[in-house]
Amino acid sequence: MKYVIGVDLGTSAVKTLLVSREGTVTAEASREYPLYHEHSGWSEQEPEDWVRGTTECLRELVQASGVSAGDIEGISFSGQMHGLVLLNGENRPVRRAILWNDTRTTEQCREIEKTLGDNLLGVTRNPALEGFTLPKILWVRQNEAASFEASKRFLLPKDYLRYRLTGGIHMDLSDAAGTLMLDVANRNWSPEVLGAFGIGAEFCPPLVEAGACIGTLTAEAAEATGLSPDTKVFAGGADNACGAIGAGILEEGLTLCSIGTSGVILTYEGDSEADYGGKVHFFNHGKPGAFYSMGVTLAAGYSLSWFRKTFAAGESYDSLLSGVEDIPAGSGGLLFTPYLVGERTPHADPDIRASFIGMDGSHTRAHFARAVMEGITFSLNESVDLFRAAGKKADRIVSIGGGAKNPVWLQMQADIFNAEVIALENEQGPGLGAAMLAAVGCGWFRSLDDCATAFVKRSRSYRPNAANAERYASLFRVYQDVYAQTRGLNQALSSFRNG
C-alpha cells in the first residue's frame, strides 16, 4: 500500500494526515503553537514553531501508523494565507511572521488604494484589506527600517515551512493571489504593482502551480521526520483553495460553505472573467487554470461559541441547541446580525457590531439560539446572493465545518440558500486537499477531478423546504437592512466600548 501526506499549517496548529490510495485517512497528528499579540491589533508567530510542530507531527505519523517510510510517496501543503515571512540573504527570518488576522496596516491600505486607484481591482482582483501581504511589507518598510533593509525576499507561511524541508524557494499561485502583488488573470507578479511601490522582482519568489513537484526532502529533514529522502514534495496551496479541493469544488455550479470560527462561501470559477466589483475575493484555484470567488463572515462559528460562553457557560452545544428544531423559521421575528468583530462580506467594516433585533417577552433561549444560527447563515447568504446577482449558478452547496455537524443547521442552510446542501462523510478540510495534490502529483490519478471521485465521499443531502425558503427569502431582505440602520448607532457607541 502506498500513501501520501497532507500538511495543513493553520493559525493555531498544524495538522498532518496520512492518506492511502483509496482516500482513507490512516493516521493523523497535530501540534499547537502560540500566537503573539504584543500590541492591540497585532498577531504574529515564530516561523520556527511551524517547523518544529510539523517535524514532530510527521515523525508521529510514521511511528504511530507503522507504515514504512518508503511507502510514503509524496507530501504537500495547505497553509494560512497572507502571512508575511521576511528572509535575509541566508534565508533566515528577520522578524516574527505577521499573520492574516493582524490589523495594524489600515494606513498602508489607504496608501495602496490612493497609489493604484482602479488598477488595484483590475490587476489583483481584490481590495486592499489589512490581512493581505503587501500592506504588511509596506508597514515593515515604514516602521522597522532595519528589518526591511535586511530583507532580501518574502515568503508565505507554508512556503517557508516547505523551504525548510526541501531547501527550495517557491510560491504557488493560489497563495500568491492573496498578496495583492499578483496579476491574478495572467498568473505572474505584477510589474505595475511592484513598480508602484519600489519592490524589486527578486524580492518575490518563483511562481509555480499548486500541484508542481518542487523536489524531495533534504537529508536533514528526512532524518528529523523519519521520512525517506526520496519523498516527493509538491508545492501545495492556500488553505481555502485546498479546502475547496478537499470538498470536491472543482467544477462550475459547485459552491462551498465552511463554518469555522469565521465562515466562507466559495464558488468555483472556470475562468478569470467574473467581476464582483471587489465585493468578494477572487483568487487562483489549486486546480490548474481555474479560479474561485469567496466571501467571508468574520464571526460565523465564533458567534455561536460567544453565545454559549456568555449565556450557557459549561453547557454542551447539544444542550445549548436543544429545542431549536421546534422553533419555526424566523425565530418568532427575532433577528441576529453576527458582526461581533466587524464584518468582511459584503461590508468591509471593522466598526460595525452585532445586534439582536425584534426581541419580545415571548422569546426563549431557544429562540435566541436559533436566531444566532439563522443570522450566521444569512450573513453567508450575502455572498451567495452576490454570486447569483452576477449570474453564477449556486444550486449545489457542499457544507463543512461546525455548521455541517448539526442536521437542523444543514436543513436551515438549504432553506436560506434555497439550494441543495451536501454533507461529507469524510470531511478533513484543507489537509485532505493537500493530500490530493500529492496523490495526483504522484501519478495515482490523471487529475484532481478523478482524485475527488475517489477521495471525497458525500453522505446526506438536504433540499430546501419550499415554505421555509419563501419565508427566509423575505426575512433575508429585512436582515440586509439592519446593517444600514445600525451603522450610525454603532459609530456613536464606538467611543464607549473601552470606557
PyMOL commands that set and color helices and strands:
alter all, ss='L'
color gray80, all
select helices_A, chain A and resi 47-65+69-71+106-116+119-124+133-143+145-150+157-166+173-179+191-196+201-203+219-225+239-246+301-311+317-320+324-326+331-333+365-389+402-404+407-417+430-441+448-455+466-496
alter helices_A, ss='H'
color red, helices_A
select strands_A, chain A and resi 3-9+13-20+25-32+44-45+72-79+85-87+97-98+153-155+171-172+182-183+188-189+207-208+213-216+232-234+237-238+254-259+263-269+281-284+291-297+335-337+355-357+396-401+420-424+458-462
alter strands_A, ss='S'
color yellow, strands_A
deselect
rebuild
show_as cartoon
